[in-house]
Amino acid sequence: MTGGRQRKVPKKITPGYLEKAALFYLERYSSSAGNLRRVLDRKIGNSIREHGTPTKEEAAGWVVELIAKLQRSKLLDDRAYAESRVRRLYAEGKALGRIRQTLAVKGVGQEDVAAALERLQAESDAPVSDLPAAAAFARKRKLGPYRSDADERREMRQKDLGALARRGFSQAIAMKILSVDSVAALEEMIHDAD
């Protein structure tokens, strides 16, 4: 007897099973319609490989009906999902382009992303741009002006620049953040950009 775990056999897909799986997923995670479709498609693929039935076309029809049902009952709402994710990602200090990219990967349409960004702007006291988001990221990671030691700031400048670039901020925005001498000067720069 080997010490490894036994392989979990995928369940046979039925419309009822797909609905239960979708509801269980939505209880644990917020999701867009496109993302839920990918999750269900993975389950369908595993089931078809194991059991040979149903056909992909038949199962795809069940998914379309199920997603429409969940959207009618407002359990699945791409606009609300986009608004929630945009607020959270912006507060975390993600660049606007990276936010759009993240939501596109999750299957959210461009119209819903644009509406979510417009709503964020309407709810915000300051203009929604990459500068405040980059400042929030710098504060969170203690980059640039958030480093207390001037020598350490000089030594870590390239690493800080790389961290901001990996987060999706342009070189111009990163240089603005890293060029200020103090947190107060950064806050004033953000305030003046209003």
Order of alpha helices (4+ residues) and beta strands (2+ residues): alpha-alpha-alpha-alpha-alpha-alpha-alpha-alpha-alpha-alpha
